[in-house]
Amino acid sequence: MKLLERHDSGAVCHLRLNAPDRLNALSDDMLAALQGQIDALGQDTAIRCVVISGAGKAFCAGHDLKEMTAGRQAEDGGKAYFADLFDRCAKVMLGLQRLPQPVIAQVHGIATAAGCQLAASCDMAVAAEGTRFGVNGVNIGLFCSTPMVALTRNIPRKQAFEMLVTGQFIDAERAEVLGLVNKVVPEADLAAETAELADLVAGKLGSAVRMGKAAFYEQAQLSDEDAYAYAGDVMVQNMLSRDTEEGIGAFLEKRPHEWSQ
């Protein structure tokens, strides 16, 4: 049994966390498997969208607390292990955003602590009704500082801070209102609804979406003036593409486009 299952459907890659007995915890091996797929997908021009889901009754319950407890037994009290663990986790989360393909989280059950971070690190998210989201580490004395990074880049600060200091869950409907997920659907429709969104994204010009995703995150950290200058350069580059020229021509001529990629 693979810890991380992959199957491709056309131009969409489906990755499923497959440790249901541990609520798909982000163990050392799970993080390594995710990083391996991120590295591979970064070079895969045939894939235009990625979906991440979880097997069993939960999307992801965060880090593996048993492994973390074992790591504490080192002579330094676990300092080196924990530093390495959170570095590896951050690399995975940043890797999802740096992938050229849009990434969609397909979330059900619970997404808590680093599992909530995983959902927040994806470019979009579809959640099943009844899903609960939380950054609950404070309940066991561990403030969710690294999940906080992704969370505060998805939802307003006051609501994020409330989640972090109370350790309380929010439901899927609240998550949608706050902007943590794009849409909430009946659990029976979750896979189909997510696949429909992924297929819609995968049907766009791959080079334009790859360029646009990188620009989306880059401009977000710039001043308005610098962002417009940067985005203008990206638009110029995009306009010079022969496939973009074909797309515009096809639209004006009211015919199907014939893109090369």
C-alpha positions in Angstrom: 0.0 0.0 0.0 1.4 3.3 -1.1 1.4 6.1 1.5 0.6 8.6 -1.2 -1.4 7.4 -4.2 -1.3 9.0 -7.6 -3.4 8.6 -10.6 -3.7 10.9 -13.6 -6.9 11.6 -15.4 -6.1 13.3 -18.6 -4.2 16.5 -17.7 -5.2 16.3 -14.0 -3.1 14.6 -11.4 -4.9 13.2 -8.3 -2.8 12.7 -5.2 -4.4 11.0 -2.2 -2.9 10.8 1.2 -3.3 7.2 2.1 -2.8 6.7 5.8 -6.4 6.6 7.0 -5.5 4.8 10.3 -3.5 7.8 11.3 -5.9 10.4 9.8 -3.4 11.0 7.0 -0.9 12.6 9.4 2.0 14.4 7.8 4.6 11.9 9.0 8.2 12.0 7.9 7.4 9.5 5.2 4.3 11.4 4.1 6.2 14.7 3.8 8.9 12.9 1.8 6.3 11.4 -0.5 4.6 14.7 -1.1 8.0 16.4 -1.8 8.8 13.6 -4.3 5.6 14.3 -6.2 6.1 18.1 -6.1 9.5 17.6 -7.6 8.2 15.4 -10.3 5.2 17.6 -11.1 7.3 20.6 -11.4 8.9 19.1 -14.5 5.6 17.5 -15.9 4.2 19.7 -18.7 1.5 17.2 -19.5 -0.2 17.8 -16.1 -2.2 21.1 -15.9 -3.9 20.8 -12.5 -3.3 18.8 -9.3 -5.9 17.6 -6.8 -5.0 16.6 -3.2 -7.4 14.5 -1.2 -7.3 12.1 1.8 -8.3 8.5 2.3 -10.7 7.4 5.0 -12.7 9.7 7.3 -10.4 12.8 7.3 -8.4 15.0 4.9 -5.4 15.4 7.3 -5.0 15.7 11.0 -1.6 17.5 10.9 1.8 16.3 12.1 2.3 12.8 13.5 2.4 13.5 17.3 3.9 10.0 18.0 6.9 10.7 15.7 7.3 14.2 17.3 7.3 12.6 20.7 9.9 10.1 19.6 12.0 12.9 18.2 12.1 14.6 21.6 14.2 11.6 23.0 17.3 12.9 21.3 20.2 14.2 23.4 19.3 17.8 22.4 15.7 17.3 23.4 14.6 17.1 19.8 15.8 20.6 18.8 17.6 19.4 15.6 14.7 17.0 14.7 12.0 19.6 15.1 13.9 22.3 13.2 14.4 19.8 10.3 10.8 18.7 10.5 9.3 22.2 10.2 11.8 23.1 7.5 10.7 20.0 5.5 7.1 20.8 6.0 7.5 24.5 4.9 9.3 23.2 1.8 6.3 21.1 0.9 3.8 23.9 1.6 5.8 26.4 -0.4 6.4 23.8 -3.1 2.7 23.5 -3.7 2.4 27.3 -4.4 5.5 27.2 -6.5 4.2 24.4 -8.7 3.4 25.6 -12.2 0.0 23.8 -12.0 -2.9 25.1 -9.9 -3.4 22.8 -6.9 -6.9 22.1 -5.5 -7.5 20.6 -2.0 -10.4 18.2 -1.8 -11.3 18.4 1.9 -13.5 16.2 4.0 -13.8 15.2 7.7 -11.2 17.3 9.4 -8.3 19.5 8.4 -6.5 20.4 11.6 -3.1 22.0 12.5 -0.7 21.2 9.6 -3.6 19.6 7.8 -5.4 23.0 7.8 -2.0 24.4 6.7 -2.0 21.9 3.8 -5.5 23.0 2.7 -4.6 26.6 3.0 -1.4 26.2 1.0 -3.3 24.9 -2.0 -4.4 27.4 -4.6 -8.1 26.5 -4.2 -10.1 24.2 -2.0 -13.5 22.4 -2.2 -14.9 21.1 1.0 -17.6 18.6 1.9 -20.4 19.7 4.1 -19.6 18.7 7.7 -15.8 19.3 7.3 -14.2 21.1 10.2 -11.1 23.2 10.1 -8.8 24.1 13.0 -5.4 25.1 14.2 -5.8 23.4 17.5 -2.3 23.0 18.7 -2.8 25.5 21.5 -5.1 22.9 23.1 -2.1 20.7 23.8 0.3 23.6 24.5 1.8 24.0 21.0 0.8 27.2 19.2 0.3 26.5 15.5 3.0 29.0 14.4 3.8 27.4 11.0 0.2 26.7 10.1 -0.5 30.3 11.0 1.6 31.4 8.0 -0.7 29.9 5.4 -3.9 30.6 7.4 -3.2 34.3 7.7 -2.7 34.5 4.0 -6.1 33.0 3.4 -8.5 34.6 5.9 -8.7 37.9 7.9 -6.3 38.4 10.7 -8.8 38.7 13.6 -10.6 35.5 12.6 -7.2 33.7 12.1 -6.0 34.9 15.5 -9.2 33.7 17.2 -8.8 30.2 15.7 -5.1 30.1 16.8 -5.7 31.2 20.4 -8.9 29.4 21.1 -8.1 26.1 19.3 -11.7 25.9 18.2 -12.9 24.4 14.9 -14.8 26.3 12.3 -17.2 24.5 10.0 -17.0 24.4 6.2 -19.7 27.0 5.7 -17.7 29.5 7.9 -14.5 28.5 6.1 -16.2 29.5 2.8 -17.3 32.8 4.2 -13.8 33.6 5.5 -12.2 32.6 2.2 -10.4 29.4 3.3 -12.3 27.3 0.8 -13.9 28.2 -2.6 -17.0 26.1 -2.3 -18.9 23.7 0.0 -20.7 20.8 -1.5 -22.5 17.7 -0.3 -20.0 15.0 0.7 -21.5 12.6 -1.9 -20.6 15.2 -4.6 -17.2 16.2 -3.3 -15.1 14.1 -5.8 -17.2 15.0 -8.8 -17.4 18.7 -8.0 -13.6 18.9 -7.4 -12.9 17.0 -10.6 -15.2 19.4 -12.5 -13.2 22.4 -11.3 -9.9 20.6 -12.0 -11.0 19.8 -15.6 -12.1 23.4 -16.1 -8.7 24.6 -15.1 -6.9 21.9 -17.1 -8.7 23.0 -20.2 -7.1 26.4 -20.3 -3.9 27.3 -22.1 -1.2 25.6 -19.9 1.5 28.2 -20.6 -0.8 31.1 -19.7 -1.9 29.5 -16.4 1.7 28.6 -15.4 2.8 32.1 -16.1 -0.3 33.5 -14.3 0.1 31.4 -11.2 3.7 32.5 -10.6 2.6 36.1 -11.2 -0.3 35.8 -8.8 1.9 35.0 -5.8 4.7 37.4 -6.9 2.6 40.5 -7.3 0.8 39.9 -4.0 3.9 40.8 -2.0 4.7 44.0 -3.9 3.4 47.5 -3.6 0.6 48.5 -5.9 3.0 50.4 -8.2 5.5 47.7 -8.4 2.8 45.0 -8.8 1.4 46.8 -11.9 4.9 47.2 -13.4 5.6 43.5 -12.8 2.2 42.3 -14.0 2.6 44.5 -17.1 5.8 42.7 -18.0 4.1 39.4 -17.5 1.2 40.5 -19.8 3.7 41.5 -22.5 5.3 38.1 -22.3 1.9 36.3 -22.4 0.8 38.4 -25.4 3.9 37.4 -27.4 2.9 33.8 -27.2 1.8 32.3 -30.5 -0.9 30.2 -28.6 -2.3 33.4 -27.1 -2.4 35.0 -30.6 -4.3 31.9 -31.7 -6.7 32.1 -28.8 -7.5 35.7 -29.5 -7.9 35.0 -33.2 -10.2 32.1 -32.6 -12.3 34.2 -30.3 -12.7 37.0 -32.8 -13.4 34.6 -35.6 -15.8 32.6 -33.5 -14.1 29.3 -34.0 -12.5 26.7 -31.8 -8.9 27.5 -30.9 -6.0 25.2 -31.9 -3.4 25.5 -29.2 0.0 23.7 -29.5 0.0 22.9 -25.8 
